[in-house]
Amino acid sequence: MTEVGAVKIPPYNFSYPHLWFAMCDRSLGLEVLKPVTDNVTKFNYIVSNLQPEADAFVRDVIMNPDAVDPCAVIKTQLIYKSGESSQKEIRKLVSERN
């Protein structure tokens, strides 16, 4: 059995989800003993490091992961939902000023 060391995933960044996924990819690729390249393993690392606020965005993806590429699906959904959330916050701020 190949040993895998501790991978450090940064806290989810709601403002810059693309940057967060790039940082995750770098962290997973830096694993000295064995780089994490399997999509299911990447998915598991990402899910285990999401904050509860982000979990709510992708609860369906977590409960029923894609059989082929769960990492790509959760990435797409988080980026989409984070953008949706940011737009709602902007609309709320604008409406409060009016």
Secondary structure, DSSP 8 states (H G I E B T S, - for coil): -------------SS-HHHHHHHHHHHHHT-SSS----HHHHHHHHHHT--HHHHHHTHHHHHS--SS-HHHHHHHHHHHHHHHHHHHHHHHHHHHH-
